[in-house]
Amino acid sequence: MRLKKGFVLREVCSEKVIVGEGAETVDFGKMISLNDTAAMLWKTAEELGDFTVDELADALTEVYEVNREQALSDVQKLTEGWKEAGLAE
Amino acid sequence: MEATVKTMYGDILIHESIALLQEGRRVILAVKGSSMHPFIIGGKESVELVKPQSPLKVGDVVLAWVNGTHFAVHRIVGIEGKEVSLMGDGNTSGIEHCLTDDVAAVAEFVIAPDGKRRYLYTKKRVRFAHMWQKLLPVRRWLLAIYRRTLLKMDVII
């Protein structure tokens, strides 16, 4: 899986949001709000380029006190949400 | 009803947008409310904004800090020197005022939910906007008909 090009994590009003962004245009018309955990995973996914649910679950368990089973389940749900929203493929 | 910029993040998002506009970037913002009917459908559509490039003129749809109280995306209906009067196309009364320096951006395109962009200043739309202004005395009834018919059929002006 990988994040689609053209989406940027921004901080607006202390909230982390995904915004469609090109060289010329910033699209605040359809923002997707992320909590801190999801934002951390987004950054990890960005750094990895191609990523798997396993790799993001690893990142989650390294930073947060969560067991692996729960981490896998949470990441699976999150990445499915990203795919449904057209943020990842 | 105001066609204020979507308030999910309130004025802070607008200030962030203005900073990006100042850098020369285009910004798309969702709008809400019915005050720009029938040209912009608040709650469904967004506007693509640019920093004003040329002198403002009557008929421009702009993002402005109006009446010293709030931001609105409305159409300029008069300019005298530095004083600008604005009104929502979907309003039947209520002229707002600001100075030219309070106009942060000009709306160039409307973005539909499916991503299609339509230019606000085609000859046809400019003519229609001009006529719409002339029809202000009967706008109340025209809007009522529009909202009961064309709006429900998703007809784009």
gemmi code that builds the backbone of each chain (N, CA, C; Angstrom):
import gemmi

chains = {
    "A": [
        ("MET", (0.853, -1.186, 0.000), (0.000, 0.000, 0.000), (0.895, 1.243, 0.000)),
        ("ARG", (0.375, 2.351, -0.553), (1.126, 3.606, -0.459), (0.143, 4.782, -0.434)),
        ("LEU", (0.590, 5.891, 0.119), (-0.256, 7.091, 0.146), (-0.274, 7.696, -1.255)),
        ("LYS", (-1.440, 8.200, -1.647), (-1.506, 8.830, -2.966), (-0.816, 10.185, -2.932)),
        ("LYS", (-0.277, 10.562, -4.071), (0.389, 11.868, -4.151), (-0.647, 12.991, -4.051)),
        ("GLY", (-0.213, 14.119, -3.570), (-1.098, 15.286, -3.566), (-1.835, 15.504, -2.251)),
        ("PHE", (-1.496, 14.709, -1.222), (-2.127, 14.927, 0.077), (-1.053, 15.248, 1.113)),
        ("VAL", (-1.314, 16.274, 1.887), (-0.302, 16.754, 2.831), (-0.924, 16.857, 4.219)),
        ("LEU", (-0.147, 16.445, 5.206), (-0.578, 16.582, 6.601), (-0.242, 17.995, 7.063)),
        ("ARG", (-1.266, 18.737, 7.463), (-1.049, 20.102, 7.940), (-1.621, 20.238, 9.340)),
        ("GLU", (-1.129, 21.245, 10.056), (-1.706, 21.533, 11.364), (-2.495, 22.823, 11.240)),
        ("VAL", (-3.796, 22.726, 11.456), (-4.663, 23.894, 11.370), (-5.394, 24.015, 12.697)),
        ("CYS", (-5.193, 25.125, 13.366), (-5.883, 25.361, 14.635), (-5.604, 24.217, 15.618)),
        ("SER", (-4.349, 23.831, 15.693), (-3.907, 22.744, 16.575), (-4.504, 21.389, 16.219)),
        ("GLU", (-5.176, 21.289, 15.103), (-5.712, 20.012, 14.640), (-4.870, 19.536, 13.473)),
        ("LYS", (-4.678, 18.241, 13.408), (-3.933, 17.687, 12.275), (-4.934, 17.251, 11.208)),
        ("VAL", (-4.741, 17.774, 10.025), (-5.686, 17.473, 8.946), (-4.932, 17.111, 7.669)),
        ("ILE", (-5.548, 16.248, 6.884), (-5.012, 15.919, 5.571), (-5.688, 16.841, 4.567)),
        ("VAL", (-4.868, 17.478, 3.764), (-5.358, 18.466, 2.809), (-4.827, 18.106, 1.424)),
        ("GLY", (-5.676, 18.238, 0.430), (-5.224, 18.041, -0.945), (-4.361, 19.230, -1.331)),
        ("GLU", (-3.177, 18.965, -1.830), (-2.275, 20.089, -2.071), (-1.369, 19.822, -3.266)),
        ("GLY", (-1.394, 20.760, -4.212), (-0.469, 20.705, -5.338), (0.486, 21.871, -5.253)),
        ("ALA", (1.276, 22.073, -6.297), (2.242, 23.171, -6.279), (1.528, 24.517, -6.224)),
        ("GLU", (0.368, 24.588, -6.892), (-0.334, 25.877, -6.988), (-1.470, 26.026, -6.000)),
        ("THR", (-2.162, 24.925, -5.735), (-3.434, 25.019, -5.015), (-3.434, 24.208, -3.725)),
        ("VAL", (-3.997, 24.805, -2.685), (-4.215, 24.096, -1.426), (-5.714, 23.945, -1.248)),
        ("ASP", (-6.167, 22.717, -1.079), (-7.604, 22.452, -1.042), (-8.069, 22.192, 0.389)),
        ("PHE", (-8.671, 23.227, 1.000), (-9.261, 23.058, 2.328), (-10.732, 22.667, 2.210)),
        ("GLY", (-11.164, 22.434, 0.978), (-12.589, 22.117, 0.755), (-12.991, 20.776, 1.314)),
        ("LYS", (-12.051, 19.843, 1.272), (-12.357, 18.506, 1.801), (-11.213, 18.093, 2.702)),
        ("MET", (-11.302, 18.459, 3.948), (-10.228, 18.129, 4.878), (-10.599, 16.876, 5.648)),
        ("ILE", (-9.576, 16.107, 5.967), (-9.807, 14.921, 6.796), (-8.991, 15.097, 8.063)),
        ("SER", (-9.699, 15.063, 9.179), (-9.057, 15.292, 10.464), (-8.432, 13.996, 10.988)),
        ("LEU", (-7.222, 14.094, 11.510), (-6.546, 12.923, 12.087), (-6.243, 13.191, 13.551)),
        ("ASN", (-6.376, 12.133, 14.382), (-5.913, 12.309, 15.761), (-4.392, 12.134, 15.783)),
        ("ASP", (-3.787, 12.320, 16.953), (-2.316, 12.291, 17.028), (-1.747, 10.954, 16.556)),
        ("THR", (-2.423, 9.865, 16.937), (-1.929, 8.528, 16.573), (-1.984, 8.345, 15.059)),
        ("ALA", (-3.125, 8.711, 14.479), (-3.274, 8.559, 13.028), (-2.264, 9.445, 12.294)),
        ("ALA", (-2.014, 10.630, 12.851), (-1.047, 11.535, 12.212), (0.360, 10.943, 12.268)),
        ("MET", (0.689, 10.313, 13.402), (2.005, 9.670, 13.516), (2.126, 8.559, 12.475)),
        ("LEU", (1.044, 7.786, 12.315), (1.073, 6.685, 11.345), (1.140, 7.227, 9.910)),
        ("TRP", (0.485, 8.355, 9.680), (0.544, 8.980, 8.342), (1.997, 9.363, 8.010)),
        ("LYS", (2.657, 9.974, 9.007), (4.058, 10.383, 8.785), (4.937, 9.156, 8.529)),
        ("THR", (4.673, 8.097, 9.294), (5.444, 6.857, 9.103), (5.216, 6.318, 7.694)),
        ("ALA", (3.955, 6.313, 7.272), (3.621, 5.810, 5.935), (4.301, 6.656, 4.860)),
        ("GLU", (4.350, 7.958, 5.096), (5.022, 8.860, 4.141), (6.511, 8.514, 4.016)),
        ("GLU", (7.129, 8.281, 5.193), (8.566, 7.968, 5.186), (8.846, 6.633, 4.509)),
        ("LEU", (7.938, 5.671, 4.724), (8.162, 4.336, 4.165), (7.919, 4.291, 2.653)),
        ("GLY", (7.054, 5.130, 2.161), (6.673, 5.039, 0.737), (5.711, 3.876, 0.570)),
        ("ASP", (6.206, 2.734, 0.132), (5.376, 1.527, 0.127), (5.358, 0.975, 1.546)),
        ("PHE", (4.180, 0.701, 2.057), (4.115, 0.221, 3.441), (3.092, -0.905, 3.576)),
        ("THR", (3.215, -1.632, 4.683), (2.252, -2.702, 4.974), (1.584, -2.399, 6.316)),
        ("VAL", (0.480, -3.078, 6.554), (-0.211, -2.935, 7.840), (0.737, -3.363, 8.961)),
        ("ASP", (1.521, -4.419, 8.715), (2.476, -4.906, 9.721), (3.481, -3.825, 10.122)),
        ("GLU", (3.998, -3.128, 9.107), (5.012, -2.100, 9.386), (4.425, -0.953, 10.211)),
        ("LEU", (3.206, -0.556, 9.872), (2.579, 0.533, 10.648), (2.235, 0.056, 12.062)),
        ("ALA", (1.829, -1.205, 12.181), (1.536, -1.756, 13.513), (2.813, -1.766, 14.351)),
        ("ASP", (3.946, -2.079, 13.716), (5.241, -2.028, 14.435), (5.485, -0.624, 14.981)),
        ("ALA", (5.270, 0.364, 14.125), (5.494, 1.759, 14.532), (4.567, 2.122, 15.695)),
        ("LEU", (3.349, 1.633, 15.617), (2.364, 1.946, 16.667), (2.787, 1.347, 18.010)),
        ("THR", (3.232, 0.102, 17.990), (3.618, -0.557, 19.255), (4.918, 0.025, 19.827)),
        ("GLU", (5.734, 0.599, 18.933), (6.978, 1.218, 19.431), (6.695, 2.495, 20.215)),
        ("VAL", (5.679, 3.211, 19.783), (5.418, 4.529, 20.385), (4.355, 4.460, 21.482)),
        ("TYR", (3.355, 3.629, 21.261), (2.250, 3.582, 22.234), (2.213, 2.226, 22.938)),
        ("GLU", (1.680, 2.234, 24.152), (1.540, 0.979, 24.892), (0.280, 0.274, 24.418)),
        ("VAL", (0.436, -0.518, 23.405), (-0.707, -1.236, 22.840), (-0.198, -2.607, 22.392)),
        ("ASN", (-1.004, -3.660, 22.635), (-0.515, -4.979, 22.217), (-0.614, -5.130, 20.701)),
        ("ARG", (0.125, -6.068, 20.194), (0.280, -6.186, 18.731), (-1.053, -6.484, 18.041)),
        ("GLU", (-1.849, -7.330, 18.681), (-3.141, -7.704, 18.080), (-4.031, -6.472, 17.898)),
        ("GLN", (-4.060, -5.661, 18.970), (-4.867, -4.434, 18.920), (-4.296, -3.468, 17.882)),
        ("ALA", (-2.962, -3.370, 17.858), (-2.302, -2.462, 16.904), (-2.636, -2.859, 15.469)),
        ("LEU", (-2.563, -4.144, 15.189), (-2.869, -4.626, 13.832), (-4.313, -4.293, 13.448)),
        ("SER", (-5.209, -4.526, 14.409), (-6.632, -4.257, 14.151), (-6.864, -2.759, 13.894)),
        ("ASP", (-6.244, -1.922, 14.729), (-6.432, -0.468, 14.584), (-5.854, 0.040, 13.258)),
        ("VAL", (-4.660, -0.449, 12.914), (-4.022, 0.001, 11.673), (-4.825, -0.482, 10.461)),
        ("GLN", (-5.325, -1.715, 10.568), (-6.138, -2.257, 9.467), (-7.339, -1.342, 9.217)),
        ("LYS", (-8.020, -0.969, 10.307), (-9.212, -0.095, 10.178), (-8.815, 1.266, 9.609)),
        ("LEU", (-7.730, 1.798, 10.129), (-7.288, 3.127, 9.696), (-6.937, 3.140, 8.203)),
        ("THR", (-6.164, 2.151, 7.788), (-5.722, 2.148, 6.383), (-6.899, 1.846, 5.436)),
        ("GLU", (-7.852, 1.058, 5.904), (-9.061, 0.831, 5.088), (-9.793, 2.171, 4.895)),
        ("GLY", (-9.837, 2.949, 5.997), (-10.467, 4.275, 5.939), (-9.740, 5.182, 4.951)),
        ("TRP", (-8.422, 5.123, 4.971), (-7.637, 5.937, 4.027), (-7.944, 5.533, 2.590)),
        ("LYS", (-8.057, 4.203, 2.380), (-8.340, 3.743, 1.012), (-9.731, 4.193, 0.563)),
        ("GLU", (-10.687, 4.060, 1.483), (-12.067, 4.469, 1.149), (-12.138, 5.973, 0.848)),
        ("ALA", (-11.321, 6.747, 1.556), (-11.322, 8.201, 1.359), (-10.476, 8.614, 0.166)),
        ("GLY", (-9.841, 7.628, -0.468), (-9.031, 7.940, -1.653), (-7.668, 8.508, -1.321)),
        ("LEU", (-7.222, 8.284, -0.076), (-5.918, 8.822, 0.342), (-4.791, 7.835, 0.091)),
        ("ALA", (-5.140, 6.554, 0.016), (-4.107, 5.516, -0.152), (-4.569, 4.519, -1.203)),
        ("GLU", (-3.571, 3.793, -1.749), (-3.918, 2.803, -2.781), (-3.063, 1.563, -2.589)),
    ],
    "B": [
        ("MET", (-29.369, 34.726, 5.528), (-28.398, 33.735, 5.993), (-27.028, 34.029, 5.385)),
        ("GLU", (-25.996, 33.908, 6.147), (-24.652, 34.217, 5.665), (-24.058, 33.055, 4.883)),
        ("ALA", (-23.321, 33.389, 3.828), (-22.512, 32.361, 3.168), (-21.117, 32.502, 3.719)),
        ("THR", (-21.010, 32.254, 4.996), (-19.696, 32.376, 5.605), (-18.857, 31.191, 5.191)),
        ("VAL", (-17.570, 31.348, 5.305), (-16.688, 30.235, 4.997), (-16.896, 29.186, 6.069)),
        ("LYS", (-16.840, 27.943, 5.651), (-17.087, 26.823, 6.558), (-16.356, 27.017, 7.885)),
        ("THR", (-17.057, 26.799, 8.956), (-16.501, 27.174, 10.255), (-15.867, 26.011, 11.015)),
        ("MET", (-15.569, 24.926, 10.316), (-14.975, 23.777, 11.011), (-13.756, 24.221, 11.831)),
        ("TYR", (-12.941, 25.068, 11.241), (-11.785, 25.575, 11.951), (-11.856, 27.088, 12.097)),
        ("GLY", (-13.017, 27.651, 11.794), (-13.254, 29.060, 12.036), (-12.288, 29.981, 11.323)),
        ("ASP", (-12.121, 31.134, 11.922), (-11.310, 32.170, 11.305), (-9.848, 31.765, 11.171)),
        ("ILE", (-9.392, 30.859, 12.015), (-7.983, 30.465, 11.946), (-7.677, 29.834, 10.596)),
        ("LEU", (-8.601, 29.017, 10.106), (-8.411, 28.418, 8.784), (-8.388, 29.500, 7.717)),
        ("ILE", (-9.214, 30.503, 7.882), (-9.249, 31.583, 6.900), (-7.935, 32.370, 6.933)),
        ("HIS", (-7.435, 32.622, 8.139), (-6.153, 33.334, 8.227), (-5.023, 32.506, 7.611)),
        ("GLU", (-5.078, 31.198, 7.834), (-4.080, 30.308, 7.215), (-4.205, 30.393, 5.689)),
        ("SER", (-5.455, 30.417, 5.223), (-5.698, 30.512, 3.779), (-5.162, 31.833, 3.230)),
        ("ILE", (-5.385, 32.901, 3.964), (-4.941, 34.222, 3.499), (-3.411, 34.246, 3.400)),
        ("ALA", (-2.750, 33.616, 4.363), (-1.281, 33.562, 4.317), (-0.825, 32.819, 3.058)),
        ("LEU", (-1.511, 31.736, 2.726), (-1.154, 30.976, 1.512), (-1.445, 31.792, 0.254)),
        ("LEU", (-2.552, 32.537, 0.278), (-2.895, 33.387, -0.870), (-1.824, 34.457, -1.077)),
        ("GLN", (-1.337, 34.987, 0.041), (-0.293, 36.014, -0.045), (0.983, 35.460, -0.682)),
        ("GLU", (1.190, 34.143, -0.495), (2.366, 33.499, -1.108), (2.137, 33.262, -2.603)),
        ("GLY", (0.931, 33.568, -3.064), (0.632, 33.386, -4.483), (-0.011, 32.054, -4.806)),
        ("ARG", (-0.412, 31.314, -3.755), (-1.056, 30.026, -4.018), (-2.564, 30.196, -4.087)),
        ("ARG", (-3.208, 29.255, -4.762), (-4.668, 29.231, -4.808), (-5.162, 28.407, -3.624)),
        ("VAL", (-6.311, 28.767, -3.095), (-6.851, 28.044, -1.944), (-8.311, 27.697, -2.222)),
        ("ILE", (-8.653, 26.460, -1.916), (-10.048, 26.039, -2.053), (-10.661, 25.961, -0.661)),
        ("LEU", (-11.775, 26.645, -0.478), (-12.471, 26.638, 0.808), (-13.925, 26.235, 0.600)),
        ("ALA", (-14.422, 25.420, 1.509), (-15.839, 25.068, 1.468), (-16.654, 26.248, 1.982)),
        ("VAL", (-17.809, 26.467, 1.408), (-18.685, 27.517, 1.923), (-19.981, 26.880, 2.405)),
        ("LYS", (-20.650, 27.579, 3.283), (-21.929, 27.054, 3.753), (-22.996, 28.137, 3.622)),
        ("GLY", (-24.216, 27.747, 3.840), (-25.295, 28.719, 3.780), (-25.831, 28.895, 2.374)),
        ("SER", (-26.932, 29.623, 2.292), (-27.624, 29.764, 1.006), (-27.490, 31.168, 0.432)),
        ("SER", (-26.643, 31.992, 1.034), (-26.636, 33.397, 0.634), (-25.956, 33.659, -0.702)),
        ("MET", (-25.386, 32.638, -1.334), (-24.855, 32.857, -2.687), (-25.651, 32.058, -3.727)),
        ("HIS", (-26.809, 31.555, -3.326), (-27.716, 30.949, -4.319), (-28.066, 32.002, -5.356)),
        ("PRO", (-28.216, 31.695, -6.596), (-28.109, 30.349, -7.189), (-26.717, 30.079, -7.765)),
        ("PHE", (-25.746, 30.923, -7.484), (-24.428, 30.779, -8.124), (-23.516, 29.800, -7.384)),
        ("ILE", (-23.643, 29.762, -6.063), (-22.824, 28.847, -5.263), (-23.750, 28.153, -4.263)),
        ("ILE", (-23.659, 26.840, -4.214), (-24.530, 26.093, -3.306), (-23.738, 25.755, -2.048)),
        ("GLY", (-23.946, 26.567, -1.029), (-23.256, 26.362, 0.248), (-23.602, 25.008, 0.836)),
        ("GLY", (-22.627, 24.405, 1.502), (-22.849, 23.099, 2.104), (-22.489, 21.964, 1.155)),
        ("LYS", (-22.439, 22.281, -0.150), (-22.086, 21.245, -1.135), (-20.846, 21.650, -1.924)),
        ("GLU", (-20.751, 22.932, -2.180), (-19.703, 23.383, -3.094), (-18.614, 24.182, -2.365)),
        ("SER", (-17.486, 24.303, -3.044), (-16.364, 25.082, -2.524), (-16.030, 26.170, -3.534)),
        ("VAL", (-15.219, 27.108, -3.087), (-14.753, 28.142, -4.021), (-13.236, 28.115, -4.095)),
        ("GLU", (-12.726, 28.359, -5.294), (-11.275, 28.450, -5.481), (-10.903, 29.929, -5.472)),
        ("LEU", (-10.053, 30.282, -4.538), (-9.729, 31.687, -4.302), (-8.327, 32.026, -4.782)),
        ("VAL", (-8.178, 33.253, -5.254), (-6.850, 33.774, -5.588), (-6.714, 35.154, -4.949)),
        ("LYS", (-5.482, 35.541, -4.718), (-5.213, 36.893, -4.225), (-5.653, 37.876, -5.313)),
        ("PRO", (-6.318, 38.973, -4.935), (-6.748, 39.923, -5.981), (-5.554, 40.362, -6.840)),
        ("GLN", (-5.674, 40.158, -8.155), (-4.562, 40.460, -9.070), (-4.704, 41.844, -9.709)),
        ("SER", (-5.961, 42.255, -9.878), (-6.221, 43.522, -10.559), (-7.223, 44.302, -9.710)),
        ("PRO", (-7.472, 45.571, -10.071), (-8.425, 46.326, -9.249), (-9.757, 45.597, -9.128)),
        ("LEU", (-10.317, 45.657, -7.932), (-11.616, 44.993, -7.711), (-12.678, 45.682, -8.541)),
        ("LYS", (-13.683, 44.910, -8.936), (-14.762, 45.532, -9.697), (-16.106, 44.971, -9.253)),
        ("VAL", (-17.133, 45.747, -9.538), (-18.490, 45.309, -9.225), (-18.743, 44.009, -9.974)),
        ("GLY", (-19.315, 43.047, -9.263), (-19.583, 41.741, -9.876), (-18.612, 40.675, -9.410)),
        ("ASP", (-17.460, 41.088, -8.857), (-16.513, 40.098, -8.333), (-17.104, 39.422, -7.095)),
        ("VAL", (-16.900, 38.121, -7.000), (-17.256, 37.398, -5.770), (-15.974, 37.304, -4.954)),
        ("VAL", (-16.044, 37.789, -3.724), (-14.805, 37.911, -2.947), (-14.958, 37.347, -1.534)),
        ("LEU", (-13.811, 36.988, -0.975), (-13.738, 36.670, 0.449), (-13.292, 37.942, 1.141)),
        ("ALA", (-14.123, 38.454, 2.031), (-13.797, 39.738, 2.667), (-14.204, 39.733, 4.139)),
        ("TRP", (-13.502, 40.545, 4.876), (-13.841, 40.789, 6.288), (-14.866, 41.913, 6.266)),
        ("VAL", (-16.138, 41.584, 6.511), (-17.191, 42.578, 6.303), (-17.760, 43.113, 7.612)),
        ("ASN", (-18.172, 44.340, 7.549), (-18.795, 45.037, 8.688), (-17.911, 45.012, 9.939)),
        ("GLY", (-16.630, 44.671, 9.729), (-15.719, 44.598, 10.873), (-16.053, 43.475, 11.825)),
        ("THR", (-16.837, 42.518, 11.375), (-17.271, 41.469, 12.303), (-17.008, 40.037, 11.843)),
        ("HIS", (-17.022, 39.783, 10.544), (-16.893, 38.387, 10.108), (-16.426, 38.299, 8.649)),
        ("PHE", (-15.976, 37.106, 8.276), (-15.617, 36.854, 6.884), (-16.853, 36.378, 6.135)),
        ("ALA", (-16.965, 36.774, 4.896), (-18.056, 36.288, 4.054), (-17.575, 36.164, 2.618)),
        ("VAL", (-18.188, 35.258, 1.905), (-17.935, 35.142, 0.460), (-19.169, 35.705, -0.230)),
        ("HIS", (-19.095, 36.944, -0.648), (-20.237, 37.624, -1.262), (-19.791, 38.405, -2.495)),
        ("ARG", (-20.786, 38.916, -3.220), (-20.483, 39.627, -4.464), (-20.404, 41.139, -4.215)),
        ("ILE", (-19.441, 41.761, -4.892), (-19.318, 43.219, -4.796), (-20.455, 43.860, -5.592)),
        ("VAL", (-21.200, 44.746, -4.932), (-22.303, 45.433, -5.625), (-22.026, 46.930, -5.798)),
        ("GLY", (-20.947, 47.390, -5.199), (-20.603, 48.804, -5.371), (-19.202, 49.092, -4.850)),
        ("ILE", (-18.528, 50.007, -5.530), (-17.204, 50.444, -5.058), (-17.142, 51.968, -5.204)),
        ("GLU", (-16.812, 52.621, -4.127), (-16.592, 54.074, -4.186), (-15.275, 54.362, -3.494)),
        ("GLY", (-14.273, 54.668, -4.296), (-12.943, 54.866, -3.716), (-12.479, 53.574, -3.077)),
        ("LYS", (-12.225, 53.631, -1.760), (-11.766, 52.427, -1.059), (-12.914, 51.691, -0.383)),
        ("GLU", (-14.122, 52.246, -0.509), (-15.262, 51.631, 0.179), (-15.979, 50.653, -0.739)),
        ("VAL", (-16.149, 49.453, -0.213), (-16.742, 48.380, -1.004), (-18.067, 47.953, -0.363)),
        ("SER", (-19.090, 47.780, -1.199), (-20.367, 47.255, -0.718), (-20.542, 45.860, -1.289)),
        ("LEU", (-21.040, 44.977, -0.449), (-21.209, 43.587, -0.877), (-22.604, 43.094, -0.531)),
        ("MET", (-23.031, 42.085, -1.266), (-24.308, 41.462, -0.941), (-24.294, 40.026, -1.456)),
        ("GLY", (-24.900, 39.141, -0.726), (-25.007, 37.754, -1.182), (-26.047, 37.665, -2.289)),
        ("ASP", (-25.749, 36.885, -3.327), (-26.717, 36.720, -4.417), (-28.019, 36.099, -3.912)),
        ("GLY", (-27.911, 35.308, -2.858), (-29.101, 34.622, -2.339), (-29.775, 35.384, -1.220)),
        ("ASN", (-29.349, 36.610, -0.995), (-30.002, 37.446, 0.016), (-30.928, 38.441, -0.673)),
        ("THR", (-31.942, 38.852, 0.052), (-32.886, 39.804, -0.524), (-32.701, 41.199, 0.066)),
        ("SER", (-31.886, 41.284, 1.090), (-31.558, 42.588, 1.672), (-30.262, 42.422, 2.451)),
        ("GLY", (-29.750, 43.558, 2.932), (-28.557, 43.472, 3.775), (-27.274, 43.697, 3.008)),
        ("ILE", (-26.986, 44.963, 2.755), (-25.709, 45.312, 2.128), (-24.636, 45.322, 3.211)),
        ("GLU", (-23.503, 44.739, 2.904), (-22.378, 44.746, 3.848), (-21.309, 45.705, 3.333)),
        ("HIS", (-20.474, 46.133, 4.248), (-19.457, 47.121, 3.858), (-18.075, 46.698, 4.340)),
        ("CYS", (-17.104, 47.078, 3.550), (-15.710, 46.900, 3.964), (-14.848, 47.825, 3.122)),
        ("LEU", (-13.561, 47.808, 3.393), (-12.616, 48.582, 2.580), (-11.916, 47.631, 1.605)),
        ("THR", (-11.333, 48.213, 0.567), (-10.665, 47.348, -0.415), (-9.590, 46.476, 0.252)),
        ("ASP", (-8.947, 47.026, 1.292), (-7.913, 46.242, 1.983), (-8.491, 45.052, 2.747)),
        ("ASP", (-9.791, 45.083, 3.008), (-10.433, 43.969, 3.719), (-10.772, 42.808, 2.790)),
        ("VAL", (-10.613, 43.028, 1.495), (-10.893, 41.951, 0.538), (-9.646, 41.087, 0.425)),
        ("ALA", (-9.766, 39.867, 0.923), (-8.589, 38.994, 0.980), (-8.389, 38.188, -0.287)),
        ("ALA", (-9.478, 37.933, -0.995), (-9.347, 37.056, -2.166), (-10.535, 37.220, -3.094)),
        ("VAL", (-10.298, 36.847, -4.327), (-11.382, 36.801, -5.320), (-11.676, 35.334, -5.609)),
        ("ALA", (-12.953, 34.992, -5.596), (-13.350, 33.620, -5.956), (-13.398, 33.534, -7.476)),
        ("GLU", (-12.623, 32.625, -8.045), (-12.607, 32.495, -9.508), (-13.437, 31.320, -9.994)),
        ("PHE", (-13.361, 30.225, -9.245), (-14.072, 29.018, -9.663), (-14.945, 28.504, -8.523)),
        ("VAL", (-16.014, 27.830, -8.903), (-16.812, 27.078, -7.942), (-16.498, 25.608, -8.192)),
        ("ILE", (-16.273, 24.872, -7.121), (-15.938, 23.447, -7.251), (-17.135, 22.626, -6.773)),
        ("ALA", (-17.681, 21.828, -7.678), (-18.834, 20.977, -7.337), (-18.353, 19.763, -6.540)),
        ("PRO", (-19.281, 19.061, -5.882), (-18.863, 17.895, -5.087), (-18.123, 16.836, -5.908)),
        ("ASP", (-18.423, 16.757, -7.213), (-17.724, 15.759, -8.046), (-16.374, 16.277, -8.550)),
        ("GLY", (-15.983, 17.454, -8.091), (-14.678, 17.991, -8.454), (-14.688, 18.890, -9.680)),
        ("LYS", (-15.832, 18.962, -10.368), (-15.894, 19.812, -11.571), (-15.806, 21.283, -11.173)),
        ("ARG", (-14.994, 22.033, -11.944), (-14.816, 23.456, -11.666), (-15.595, 24.257, -12.680)),
        ("ARG", (-16.249, 25.304, -12.224), (-16.885, 26.207, -13.190), (-16.447, 27.647, -12.899)),
        ("TYR", (-16.055, 28.309, -13.985), (-15.548, 29.673, -13.891), (-16.717, 30.610, -13.599)),
        ("LEU", (-16.524, 31.489, -12.641), (-17.628, 32.364, -12.215), (-17.870, 33.523, -13.181)),
        ("TYR", (-16.903, 33.765, -14.083), (-17.007, 34.993, -14.887), (-17.052, 34.722, -16.391)),
        ("THR", (-17.701, 33.621, -16.757), (-17.969, 33.442, -18.188), (-18.914, 34.568, -18.593)),
        ("LYS", (-18.951, 34.880, -19.896), (-19.834, 35.958, -20.345), (-21.265, 35.703, -19.883)),
        ("LYS", (-21.687, 34.437, -20.009), (-23.055, 34.068, -19.649), (-23.322, 34.322, -18.154)),
        ("ARG", (-22.374, 33.908, -17.320), (-22.588, 34.074, -15.871), (-22.499, 35.543, -15.456)),
        ("VAL", (-21.625, 36.284, -16.091), (-21.523, 37.719, -15.781), (-22.833, 38.414, -16.155)),
        ("ARG", (-23.349, 38.064, -17.332), (-24.632, 38.659, -17.766), (-25.751, 38.291, -16.797)),
        ("PHE", (-25.749, 37.016, -16.411), (-26.811, 36.554, -15.512), (-26.700, 37.231, -14.142)),
        ("ALA", (-25.453, 37.378, -13.661), (-25.249, 38.021, -12.359), (-25.732, 39.479, -12.413)),
        ("HIS", (-25.461, 40.117, -13.544), (-25.886, 41.508, -13.718), (-27.419, 41.594, -13.712)),
        ("MET", (-28.027, 40.672, -14.439), (-29.493, 40.642, -14.502), (-30.077, 40.324, -13.112)),
        ("TRP", (-29.416, 39.397, -12.428), (-29.859, 38.990, -11.087), (-29.880, 40.192, -10.139)),
        ("GLN", (-28.903, 41.064, -10.309), (-28.837, 42.263, -9.487), (-30.016, 43.188, -9.796)),
        ("LYS", (-30.325, 43.294, -11.075), (-31.444, 44.149, -11.502), (-32.785, 43.610, -10.985)),
        ("LEU", (-32.812, 42.278, -10.794), (-34.072, 41.649, -10.380), (-34.255, 41.634, -8.856)),
        ("LEU", (-33.403, 42.407, -8.162), (-33.458, 42.412, -6.696), (-34.883, 42.629, -6.145)),
        ("PRO", (-35.685, 43.534, -6.726), (-37.027, 43.735, -6.167), (-37.889, 42.469, -6.162)),
        ("VAL", (-37.615, 41.566, -7.093), (-38.446, 40.337, -7.139), (-37.622, 39.096, -6.799)),
        ("ARG", (-36.419, 39.324, -6.269), (-35.519, 38.196, -5.998), (-36.129, 37.203, -5.007)),
        ("ARG", (-36.861, 37.738, -4.048), (-37.474, 36.879, -3.034), (-38.261, 35.740, -3.684)),
        ("TRP", (-39.053, 36.089, -4.677), (-39.905, 35.088, -5.335), (-39.092, 34.196, -6.268)),
        ("LEU", (-38.136, 34.809, -6.939), (-37.290, 34.005, -7.829), (-36.509, 32.954, -7.030)),
        ("LEU", (-36.004, 33.382, -5.866), (-35.256, 32.447, -5.032), (-36.163, 31.321, -4.519)),
        ("ALA", (-37.383, 31.680, -4.153), (-38.325, 30.678, -3.658), (-38.585, 29.631, -4.746)),
        ("ILE", (-38.763, 30.109, -5.969), (-39.003, 29.175, -7.086), (-37.747, 28.334, -7.329)),
        ("TYR", (-36.593, 29.007, -7.339), (-35.325, 28.298, -7.567), (-35.121, 27.187, -6.531)),
        ("ARG", (-35.358, 27.521, -5.260), (-35.093, 26.549, -4.188), (-36.089, 25.389, -4.206)),
        ("ARG", (-37.270, 25.639, -4.763), (-38.258, 24.558, -4.830), (-38.086, 23.708, -6.083)),
        ("THR", (-37.373, 24.224, -7.062), (-37.301, 23.499, -8.341), (-35.851, 23.188, -8.750)),
        ("LEU", (-35.176, 24.172, -9.317), (-33.858, 23.932, -9.905), (-32.847, 23.402, -8.892)),
        ("LEU", (-32.869, 23.951, -7.667), (-31.914, 23.515, -6.648), (-32.094, 22.033, -6.349)),
        ("LYS", (-33.367, 21.604, -6.254), (-33.652, 20.196, -5.941), (-33.257, 19.291, -7.104)),
        ("MET", (-33.225, 19.861, -8.304), (-32.856, 19.057, -9.480), (-31.353, 19.168, -9.763)),
        ("ASP", (-30.628, 19.814, -8.833), (-29.174, 19.994, -8.993), (-28.812, 20.711, -10.278)),
        ("VAL", (-29.668, 21.646, -10.698), (-29.364, 22.419, -11.907), (-28.323, 23.483, -11.550)),
        ("ILE", (-27.255, 23.520, -12.330), (-26.156, 24.457, -12.079), (-26.367, 25.714, -12.911)),
        ("ILE", (-26.174, 26.848, -12.269), (-26.288, 28.117, -12.998), (-24.914, 28.469, -13.564)),
    ],
}
model = gemmi.Model(1)
for chain_id, residues in chains.items():
    chain = gemmi.Chain(chain_id)
    for i, (resn, *xyz) in enumerate(residues, 1):
        res = gemmi.Residue()
        res.name, res.seqid = resn, gemmi.SeqId(i, " ")
        for name, pos in zip(("N", "CA", "C"), xyz):
            atom = gemmi.Atom()
            atom.name, atom.element = name, gemmi.Element(name[0])
            atom.pos, atom.b_iso = gemmi.Position(*pos), 0.0
            res.add_atom(atom)
        chain.add_residue(res)
    model.add_chain(chain)
structure = gemmi.Structure()
structure.add_model(model)
structure.setup_entities()
